[in-house]
Amino acid sequence: MRLRFLMAVIALGFGAGVAPVEAEAGEAQRLSGVWIAAAAERNGAAADDVKGNRLTFSGDRFSIRSKGKLLYRGTFRVDPARKPATIDFTHTKGELKGKTWLGIYLLERDALKICDNADDLAQGRPAAWTTAPGSGRVVVNFKRGGR
């Protein structure tokens, strides 16, 4: 009897560890494709230079391009169970290699909203969808551009 109970507890423990991985994989699939920046704000002001940028998700990888030029590339990780859901962009190329943007995101059909600390990595993960002068926060609203 004790052995069965112990086996059940172990099985539940393993099951609990699998669910978040499956949730992350499912969310990564939902993000998969090309997203076009429709509007952006940085440090409390419009960030028109970000409009039109293309964010691409494929598997666990991301890239950001502006006018065809590669700006950033790396891996990403999401946690859709957190409230708000979190996203981390770890750079694998260029001047930000080894550094990570910490953010939150909201995915609703063909709209994606991300707020992160891209302008000041020392600021940590944002907790709200706002930017203010000197906050180091960037909020970008994306529309799906294709898969």
Sequence and secondary structure as in RCSB ss.txt:
>XXXX:A:sequence
MRLRFLMAVIALGFGAGVAPVEAEAGEAQRLSGVWIAAAAERNGAAADDVKGNRLTFSGDRFSIRSKGKLLYRGT
FRVDPARKPATIDFTHTKGELKGKTWLGIYLLERDALKICDNADDLAQGRPAAWTTAPGSGRVVVNFKRGGR
>XXXX:A:secstr
 HHHHHHHHHHHHHHHHHHHHHHHHHHHHHH EEEEEEEEEETTEE GGGTT EEEEETTEEEEEETTEEEEEEE
EEEETTSSSEEEEEEE SGGGTT EEEEEEEEETTEEEEEE TT GGG   SSS   TT   EEEEEEEEE 
